[in-house]
Every structure is written in C-alpha cells, then in structure tokens.
C-alpha cells in the first residue's frame, strides 16, 4: 500500500560567485550544508527524531565534500546524532534525485519524513577534481565517444538549428527575469541568507546575477569551446565520428549563455500526510510523479526531453496539463531544445530566470528548482509544475508537483 508524499518546506541559500573573491568562498561545504539543515529545523519547529534520513546530493565528492558529507552535516547541525545521512551523486540532478528518493521512501512507508537536498562549493572544490572513468579512462571514453559538456551543448545547437543569436537572446531574457524576480522579492519565501558563526549575514542575494546583460555585451564574448573542439584535444572530431551527418560543429556557447560556476545549497522537507498532521505543518505541494532515464552519452544534455515524455506517459498526462516548467539552464541550447520539442510557450518556462543568470551549484540545483517551482506556483496560483534537468554522461531526471 502506497501513500502520498508532500513537500512541507523548500529553502535555498543565495548563490555565491564560486570564486576566491566570492562571498561564500570562506564557507565550507560542511558549514553551508548544516546551516540549511538547521534552517529547515528552525522554520518548522521540527522534532528531528521524526525524520528518517538526510539525503544529500553532491557531485564532486572529494576533500571537504567527501566521506559522506551528509552524515558530517547532520553531526555538525542541531538535528542530533540519531539522524543518519547519505550522500548521492547523479551529477547535475543530484539535488532533485535526493528529493525523489525521499519522496519514494515516504510513498513506500519507509519512514514518515526526509530532509533532501544538496550542496556544491564550486569555488572551493573544483568541478572535475574527483576524476572519474567517464572522462579519464580512455577505454570507456573512447567507447562512449566522450566529449566535454560544452561540446555537447554545441552539438545540440548544431543538430537542432539554434544560432548564436538565439542562444544569446535566451540568456539575456534569463538575466532580465532573474533581476525582476529579485526586485519583486519572488524568492522571499525560499531564500535562507547565509550567516557566519557570529550570526552576521554574509550573503542574502544571488551574487552571480549580471544586471544589464544585453545582446551587445554577449556578442563580444568568444565561443568557450571552439578551441578544445577544433584544435586540442580536438573533440569535434570525436563528435563527428558519432554524428557523421553533421558537416561541422557550430560553437555558439560561451560564459554568458552557459550556467554559472557558483557555490550554494538547498534543502526540502518531505513527509507523509500523517507527519504533517502530527507536527502542525501544512503541505505546500504533493509530489505527483518522478522519473529518470538514460540517454545518448555524447550529446548527453538532451535528457529533459525523453524524461519528460516518460513521466507524462507513466502518469497519463500531456504537456498541456503542466502549468509551469523549471528546466535547468545548463546551456541555452538545452532549454531551447526542450521548448522546441514540446512546442512550449517560453512564458511558462523558467519564469524567474535560471542557472545562466544565477548559477548552477551542481549538487544543489535540482532541489533549488523545486523551491523555484513551488514559489512561482503559489505566486501565480498555478496547480501543476514540472522540474527537469539534463545530466552528465547522458541522463535525465524529472519531478511533477501538484499544489494541495
């Protein structure tokens, strides 16, 4: 017998620049994670003995982010040693997968509540510093036609006909929407300002946001992946072996229309109906459905399309039944392809901007999408929303929320 899983709270930190001069650079992954856990506890007057587990997404699990950071964060928090923790890694979808795993266990009756989320301190623990066979082992890399994600994004643009101007225009709109969202306090309910050990606020806004971005400023940027594609190590040649119908790869992505390297964390409180009733909590949404899928590992960023097809098929819904979409802005072409595939109006997609404007802290972004989706569903009085991400190595992840 299954039961419904509800979201009772969803918070996120502001995103820091992910550089040595960024406001969060002196904050460790441990400190930021435990601060998010404490905020969830305090905001909901939570008795942690009623929580079954902390499921924490984190991609680069080395150094301060290694050795089961989830358990370390629990021990560093006010939740108590009786609460376990598990760190998971589904690359960019780790935070969303943490939410989905928590929801699945609530649905199955394995515990009545979970805290799910994730963290990535990209300025402190560099992306890719964990190595990994998909890129580092030539046996697998050659077999899977491995190319870096920037090349994959440019393959999508080439395959589906997205120009540099179209990608730049999307990026400009993301910046405009994010700035408007901050100006109108649309993130007010979900933002948990980061404080130091003396209780002083370090960061209370998304630091990466670049107001005033326009087509002219983006037009001055050089393609970020052209050299590694065409010169050394020549990944375009690898891509063309896989996709010989393409005459060449058009390199249209750069720092301005790709997701930002940032620091950040997010947490979501998930529980059963009975858990909420026992604790006097009102659910904000029901987790209606969850899905994941494997896709082509070379083009690798197209996952949001087939995983959305899968989740809608499994639940008997159509794309028109979804009121709002959060599609992670890993690169502009990823979202352009999603809208093209489903003929979705851009007014329904990433209404308050996305990772191009505010950044993509890998292990946390999926949980951040949940907070964005909830906030906008409530603000705009919408009933149903879908969050989805492309995932490295060719995967996709998706979750459908329904307001209650």
Phi, psi and omega in degrees: 000129180256161177226163180285151174246132184242152171263124180259333178202151177212121183231161173211154172282158164297155182263125178276166187295340181075028178227170181297334178266007178284152184295334183261006187297329180273359179267128181278162175300324178297311182296316182292320178298312182292330176294321177294320178297317179295323180295317176300317180297312185290319182296331185249009182047052193276131170273105188295343178292345178269356179266133184282321188194159168250122179249117193235118177281140180196127188271307184266089189267066175225164178058227183293346177260007181265188174055050179052072180304329180302313180292320177300318181295321177299312182295333179273354183260188178261015185280335179103149186289346181288345183267122179279182177204146179224132176265137181231160182218103165242049180049229188296340180265012185302316181295321178288322178296325176299318177297314182296321178294318177298316180296319181298322181286325173297315179302324182277356181081016178267081184090148184263348181203148178221149166252118182240153179167215180176179183207152168206119176257081190288341175279342182255325180238097188301141176302132179087357183287354177271000182069219178123138187296327186302328179252328191266335181268111185299333179299311179285319182300319180288320181296323184263004183053054183294134168222154177298158186298327178299322175295319178301317179298320179290329174297316178301313180300320180290313184295321187253007168080033179265126183274167175302316181297321179294318178295318179294319179298321177297318181296318178300318180292323176299315178297317181297315182294318180296317178298318178296319179299317178292319180297328182262010177057036181289341179263009189303321184289330188259342183285129175246098182307142180274130181240155176275185185288349176264004179083010180269136183291127178268318184209130180231013180210162178288110190286338186280340184308133181242087180297149178082005177300132179222177183297326181293315180294322178289326181297339180279350183275140179279146175305129188284336190243009182295316183292314180290340176277317189260335186252270180232132004271016173077046183291340177300324180296322177296315181298320183288336171295323181281324184236072185294346179286346177272128180288322179200165177265126177272115184270102187245351184264148181207185185299333184276340178241022175239163182293149182275146175276112188219172173254144177176167181210159179208154180215144181229131177263119184241138179199173177280170177299318181295323177301313179298317181295320179297328187253009178065032182255142179258124180292145178265330180197158174258137174278104190281321182198158181218148179204157172215161185203156172258144183223183178305120185284350180272303175291327159052345183251012182270003186308323181304332181287302181292330180288328175291318175302318182294313184293323178292319179297316184293331183258358177074035179246167175241162183301328179290347178279349182266128182276322185220148179232140167242109180245116187302130182275061176303314173213154184303319184296334179297313182286322177300320178294320179300312181294324178295315184296323184253001183052048182268136177294130181299339178294345179259354189249125176049057187302327183250030181082181183204208189291338175296320181273321190249345177106164187227083175284099200320304185286346184256338192303318181302319177289327176297322178300325177296317179294319177299315183295314179300313181302315184285325175299320180286317182296316184268001180057052177255156188263325190226137179220153180232131175247136181209152179223147163282157186223138179305155180070011176084072175214169174215152180221145182209152178217137175250128177252148177226124180293149181236000000 
